Structure formats: structure tokens, C-alpha cells
Amino acid sequence: YTNFTVFDITNHFVSQREYEEFKVRINALVAKAQKTPEEGWTMQDGTPWPGNNPRDHPGMIQVFLGHSGGLDTDGNELPRLVYVSREKRPGFQHHKKAGAMNALIRVSAVLTNGAYLLNVDCDHYFNNSKALKEAMCFMMDPAYGKKTCYVQFPQRFDGIDLHDRYANRNIVFFDINLKGLDGIQGPVYVGTGCCFNRQALYGYDPVLTEEDLEPNIIFKSCCGSRKKGKNGNKKYIDKKRAVKRTESTIPIFNMEDIEEGVEGYDDERLLLLSQKSLEKRFGQSPVFIAATFMEQGGIPPSTNPATLLKEAIHVISCGYEDKTEWGKEIGWIYGSVTEDILTGFKMHARGWISIYCMPPRPAFKGSAPINLSDRLNQVLRWALGSIEILLSRHCPLWYGYNGRLKPLERLAYINTIVYPLTSIPLIAYCMLPAFCLLTNKFIIPEISNFASMWFILLFVSIAATGILELRWSGVSIVAGVSYAINSGYQSWGPLFGKLFFAIWVIAHLYPFLKGLLGRQNRTPTIVIVWSILLASIFSLLWVRIDPFISSSARAAANGQCGINC
């Protein structure tokens, strides 16, 4: 037992020392990277780094681990690791994160073409080594896997204080709203911690069953069934499938047609038109177009490995997306700073479903805003993105009614884009008590004597119940308190009303006060003291001036109204 304890303590100190040394090396690398040399960065051979100008540089790809990559300590092959930096030139719209994600989709399709993709932001990390297995359980499910577009994990953060003064946890959204949406058509895409089906990102329609093609219950209840009987139902489903094939975004030929040389299509003009339509949709890259037909992933057999890097550089060039459907119908959708909402909405409108996965151990963790200004900037960005969608053609209020978006799912998307407008009535609601205190006028109009009698009877009965309970329990009522309340009703009533409104205003400002007095960027004490003093001085001046009282009323109060008294 003693030997085990000494050995365990020794291992602990060795691990702690190695961790501290590792932390020092990482911090040194970060400090070095933050100091850009005057002549710019150089590569190992001494040539200038092509990406010294972040706004004007060619596309760059560096393969750290390729087809013959290294092995781990157990002899297992390590996954491929590739650094990608898309081309950027002045005068080209790069669409920020959405454009970068679309470039990564194309590069990964050319080099590896995995059937599934994982999207994690740069400020997040793996917290659960089994997270991908959790997602694959849904993606490979025999019943729902073929129509699941993505598996969304909740966002969890490090460094949040005990009181969560900036509401970074978003408990209502992640632990209530998204759980509810999981029972309809699935949660919305939140931009990180999400595992995608590659075919869904290509704009393909899901594999739907006859049950999925049935009209929803609202249509049945409003319009009734189209046809009665087995034959009528079959004709209805066939008609829906015909319409679906006509409106579908899936290309005309599948992978089997390509491998068999498109047998049965003797018309070369038809084949040429199909090729043109594919290029117009996905861009002019035969390797990438061929990869889009590989539903199970993998590089097409006819691909020449020697040309893959050249083709990968081609698909991340600035002009590749010109006159294509990238950002419009496929990939991450452009048109809003909150491209995640648009992307998930387009998939759900095509009939895909999504899954909300909440393992006991959080799958990913990230960094939360540590001060009020960062949090406000983040909320402002979300609000602007929602308003952009509200004013665009992709607004859920009028977009996608010919698709397969469920009514309740549409209602959830409408709530997602309309919520910034609720700030207007909320501000008015929070300011009304303050105006009531200043003007001495309540927002509730005066009621009639008959209605006031009902209120009096209600409160008297409540008070009587409490008094009788006290009397029956043997506890006496203090005579002074009873006399003060009963005899001074005209003075106590307005006082209680004003006190209630004052407490209501303070309660609304309490979260702001917590954020102001947070440990990060703490407000200096002198600022707090001067704020209290100035507030007290202005309050006394306000009471002394009393600007809401007319001059005649003030003169009457001072006995100087003359003949007008």
C-alpha cells in the first residue's frame, strides 16, 4: 500500500511537471506567432510565405498526413490531416465563414470524400472522445439514416461564472427549445458541433418512404383525402413522386449510369446537356462532380491520384463558384451573417430531418465571452443575421411552401428570425414603471366603483383568511401595525404602489448591474461612488423642481394663485 501511494504521487508530480513544460512551449509559440516579422513570414527553404497578405494570396494546401500517413502507438493508421487556405483576391466576395466552409467541402471531396463531415468552430475542442460514435448511431440507422441531414450537439462552454451573468449557457434554447424541435423535424443548425451527411449539403433530396409522402394532418383535416381506397392512394403517391422528380435538385444520372457509360442514352446532345447542367450546379471540376455521386464516400476509381492536389487547388480558386449554385442551393447558404440558420432551413425545406444528440458528457466545449462588450457584440450579430433572413427571399414566412417543411418546424424558424423585433415592446415594457414613478400616473386606468368593490371583497377575503389562521393558531396581531395599515390607507396605498414599481425597475436592471460589476474588467470603485452621488443629487433636484406639475398648481400649493384659487 505504501509503495503504491509513493508511486502514484510520483506519477502525479511527473505529469504535472510535463504539463507545465508543455504549456510554456505552447505559450511561447503563440507569443512568437503574434509578432509578425517586418519582412513577413518565410518557409523552411527561405522563400516568402504566400499567405503574408491575408486579403490577397493564392490557394494553399499542405498535406501533413496523406494516404500513407503515420501510425499511432497502437499501430492504427492516423486520419489524414490537410491544411487548406482558399484563394483570396481583391474585388471578389468571399462570404466569410460560409464561403470557407464551401471551399472545405470541395477540397475534402476531391482528396478524401468522406460520407460525413464534422463542423467545429476554431474556439471549440473535443470533450468526449465518443462524440462521433454517438452521431454515427443516428447517421447509420436503417430507418432514419437515409433522411438525416445532420446531428446537432448542444453548445457547452468553459470559463462561465457561477451566476452566468452574461447568459452564455442559453439554457432555454439548448435544453428546452432544441429538445422540443427534436420531436418535430429536428433542431436548427447552430453553426458548430454538428455532424453532416455530405449528400444533404449537395442539395440532394432525402430518401423518403410512402409514409413521408403522405399529406400532413393539417392538409387532411382542411381538404380531406384526395382519393379513397388503395388505388386512389397509390395514384396520389405516384403523382407526388412524379412532381418530386420534376422539382428535385438531383442530377439526371446516378453513379451507376456513369460507370456503365450511360447505357440507353444514345442521344449525345442529351448527355452534353446533362454534363452542362452538372457543371452549372457544382462547378467545372470533373473530379468533384464524380465524387458527388459516391453516396458511401471514397474517391471515384477512375480518378488519377497524381492530379488530385492540382484539382483541389482549382476548386478553392476565387472564380470557381461564379455562375454556379454554391451558396444558393447547395453548401452553406449565403445572404446572412447567420448562415447556419439558412443552411439548416434549406435542408429541412427539402424534407430532411435532423437529430439532437445530448450525451451525458458534453461532446464539445468552447470559449464563452468574458465581458459585457463581447457578449453584446455576439448578440447583435445574431440579431442582424435574423433580420437579414427576415428581409430576404429565404424568409420562412413565405419560402418553401412547395417543399416538405412541417408547419411547426416553420413556426420555430419564424420565431428564430422574428425574435429581435421583440426588443421594441420589451424596452417599452421596462420603461413604463419608471415613467409611472416620474409622472405619478399609473398605466392602469381608473376603474369604476362597482369593479373596485369586487377587488376590495377579494383582498378582504384573502386578508381575513390570513387573520383567522393567525387567530386560530394562537398568534396575536400587533395592534400598532393593524392601526397603521387600517387608519392610514390613503397614504399607505400609493406608497406600496410606488415601492412595487421601484423594485420592479431594480429587478430589471439587476442583470445589467451584475455584468457591470463582474470580475473581468471590473468597474473602478470611484466610478460607482460618483454614480451614486450624481444619481442622488439629480433625484433631489427632480423632487424639488417637480416639472410635471403645472405652474398654476404650483402657485396654488404656495398660496399665490390670486383670484384663480
DACOR-V48301 format. One record per residue. SS is DSSP state (a for helix, b for strand, c for the rest). Layout:
BEGIN
ss=[SS:SS]
END
This chain:
BEGIN
ss=[c:a:a:a:a:a:a:a:a:a:a:a:a:a:a:a:a:a:a:a:a:a:a:a:a:a:a:a:a:a:a:a:a:a:c:c:c:c:c:c:c:b:c:c:c:c:c:b:c:c:c:c:c:c:c:c:b:c:c:b:b:b:b:b:b:c:c:c:c:c:b:c:c:c:c:c:b:c:c:c:b:b:b:b:b:c:c:b:c:c:c:c:c:c:c:a:a:a:a:a:a:a:a:a:a:a:a:a:a:a:a:c:c:c:c:b:b:b:b:c:c:c:c:b:b:b:c:c:c:c:a:a:a:a:a:a:a:a:a:c:c:c:c:c:a:a:a:b:b:b:b:b:b:c:c:c:b:b:c:c:c:c:c:c:c:c:c:c:c:c:a:a:a:a:a:a:a:a:a:a:a:c:c:c:c:c:c:c:c:c:c:c:c:b:b:b:b:a:a:a:a:c:c:c:c:c:c:c:c:a:a:a:a:c:c:c:a:a:a:a:a:a:a:c:c:c:c:c:a:a:a:a:a:a:a:a:a:a:a:a:a:a:a:a:a:a:a:c:c:c:c:c:c:c:a:a:a:a:a:c:c:c:c:c:c:c:c:a:a:a:a:a:a:a:a:a:a:a:a:a:a:a:c:c:c:a:a:a:a:a:a:a:c:c:c:c:c:c:c:c:c:c:c:c:a:a:a:a:a:a:a:a:a:a:a:c:c:c:c:c:c:c:c:c:c:b:c:c:c:b:c:c:c:c:c:c:c:c:a:a:a:a:a:a:a:a:a:a:a:c:c:c:b:b:b:b:b:c:c:c:c:c:c:b:b:b:b:c:c:c:c:a:a:a:a:a:a:a:a:a:a:a:a:a:a:a:a:a:a:a:c:c:c:c:c:c:c:c:c:c:c:c:c:c:c:c:a:a:a:a:a:a:a:a:a:a:a:a:a:a:a:a:a:a:a:a:a:a:a:a:a:a:a:a:a:a:a:a:a:c:c:c:c:c:c:c:c:c:a:a:a:a:a:a:a:a:a:a:a:a:a:a:a:a:a:a:a:a:a:a:a:a:c:c:c:c:c:c:a:a:a:a:a:a:a:a:a:c:a:a:a:a:a:a:a:a:a:a:a:a:a:a:a:a:a:a:a:a:a:a:a:a:a:a:a:a:c:c:c:c:c:c:c:c:a:a:a:a:a:a:a:a:a:a:a:a:a:a:a:a:a:a:a:a:a:c:c:c:c:c:a:a:a:a:a:a:a:c:c:c:c:a:a:a:c]
END
